[in-house]
């Protein structure tokens, strides 16, 4: 799996990567009202392509609908947890929900979460995923506490123990380019 925004925008790709946390590195905050609503994926040129629609409820539930040849596919909803550190906002979901939702066979230990950085500006939502290869190197080099599973062109990192929120500030921890979404207005 390539990171949540890419997954959400393009579906499951051949090379699968993910980084989970044994526990969220931040305290959960109440729901962000700016996130509530429907968000349609944008293509690389910034045009709405509707390949994926995120529905974020006022209660912070997240549903993902993918446009497939056989018709729209919506899976189980999950809780979208939110937090803040420094000048950034973060969201996390159950890591195994992510794996199940995008048909990945690998499972993380129960309770692990997948963390992403997000920003809402007007009617645009940007989501940054973890940059998994540098995180794997940091784990291998004992810069971060965790474990790495690499096999069959798949890479799964797990950050273990209590991670300090500063881990989110590490250079290159998140992708340089976010997944982008446009708010869907209901008339």
GIDALIN-V270985 format. One record per pair of residues at least 6 apart in sequence whose ideal C-beta (glycine too) atoms are under 7 Angstrom apart, sorted by sequence separation. I is the first residue (numbers start at 0). J is the second residue. D is the distance in whole Angstrom. If there is no record, write none. Layout:
<<I;J;D> <I;J;D>>
This chain:
<<0;6;6> <41;47;6> <42;48;4> <55;61;6> <137;143;4> <166;172;7> <41;48;7> <64;71;5> <65;72;5> <81;88;7> <82;89;5> <98;105;6> <117;124;7> <118;125;5> <138;145;4> <148;155;4> <39;47;5> <40;48;6> <53;61;7> <54;62;4> <64;72;7> <81;89;7> <98;106;6> <117;125;7> <138;146;7> <139;147;6> <40;49;7> <64;73;4> <81;90;5> <98;107;7> <117;126;5> <134;143;7> <138;147;5> <147;156;5> <39;49;5> <40;50;5> <53;63;6> <80;90;7> <0;11;6> <1;12;5> <40;51;4> <62;73;6> <63;74;7> <79;90;6> <80;91;5> <95;106;6> <115;126;5> <116;127;4> <145;156;6> <146;157;5> <51;63;6> <52;64;5> <95;107;6> <115;127;6> <135;147;5> <145;157;5> <1;14;7> <39;52;5> <79;92;6> <94;107;4> <115;128;5> <145;158;4> <146;159;7> <2;16;7> <38;52;7> <51;65;5> <62;76;5> <144;158;7> <145;159;5> <0;15;4> <1;16;6> <37;52;6> <38;53;4> <50;65;7> <61;76;6> <77;92;5> <114;129;7> <143;158;6> <144;159;5> <0;16;6> <50;66;5> <60;76;5> <61;77;5> <77;93;6> <97;113;5> <144;160;5> <0;17;5> <37;54;5> <49;66;6> <94;111;4> <60;78;6> <61;79;4> <94;112;6> <138;156;6> <36;55;6> <59;78;6> <60;79;7> <77;96;4> <93;112;6> <94;113;5> <135;154;6> <35;55;6> <59;79;5> <92;112;7> <34;55;5> <35;56;7> <91;112;4> <92;113;6> <135;156;5> <35;57;5> <59;81;7> <91;113;6> <132;154;7> <134;156;5> <91;114;4> <131;154;5> <143;166;7> <55;79;6> <89;114;6> <90;115;6> <131;156;6> <74;100;5> <89;115;7> <30;57;6> <89;116;6> <90;117;5> <30;58;7> <89;117;7> <30;59;4> <87;116;5> <88;117;6> <88;118;7> <61;92;6> <8;40;5> <7;40;6> <63;100;6> <133;171;5> <134;172;7> <130;171;5> <8;50;6> <130;172;6> <8;51;6> <129;172;6> <130;173;6> <7;51;4> <129;173;6> <130;174;5> <128;173;7> <7;53;7> <111;157;7> <127;173;4> <128;174;5> <127;174;5> <105;153;7> <31;81;5> <105;155;6> <107;157;6> <127;177;5> <30;81;7> <126;177;6> <125;177;4> <126;178;5> <27;80;5> <28;81;5> <27;81;7> <28;82;6> <125;179;6> <10;65;6> <27;82;6> <28;83;6> <7;63;6> <26;82;6> <123;179;6> <124;180;4> <23;80;6> <25;82;3> <116;173;5> <123;181;6> <23;82;7> <25;84;6> <122;181;6> <122;182;4> <25;89;6> <23;91;5> <19;94;4> <89;167;7> <84;164;4> <84;167;6> <85;168;6> <34;119;6> <33;119;4> <38;124;5> <15;103;6> <19;107;5> <23;112;5> <11;101;5> <21;111;6> <11;102;6> <20;111;6> <23;114;7> <11;103;7> <19;111;4> <20;112;5> <19;112;6> <3;97;7> <19;113;6> <20;114;6> <6;101;5> <17;113;6> <0;101;6> <0;103;5> <3;113;7> <18;129;4> <3;115;6> <18;131;5> <17;131;7> <16;131;4> <18;134;5> <4;126;4> <3;126;6> <5;128;7> <4;128;5> <3;128;5> <2;128;3> <2;129;7> <53;180;6> <52;183;7> <45;179;7> <47;181;5> <21;157;7> <21;158;7> <14;152;5> <15;153;4> <16;154;4> <17;155;6> <18;156;4> <19;157;5> <20;158;5> <21;159;5> <24;162;4> <41;179;4> <13;152;7> <21;160;6> <22;161;7> <24;163;7> <25;164;6> <41;180;6> <18;158;7> <24;164;5> <40;180;6> <41;181;6> <39;180;6> <20;162;6> <24;166;6> <38;180;4> <39;181;5> <24;167;6> <38;181;7> <38;182;6> <39;183;5> <38;183;7> <36;182;6> <37;183;4> <8;178;5> <7;178;6> <2;174;6> <4;177;6> <5;178;6> <4;178;2>>
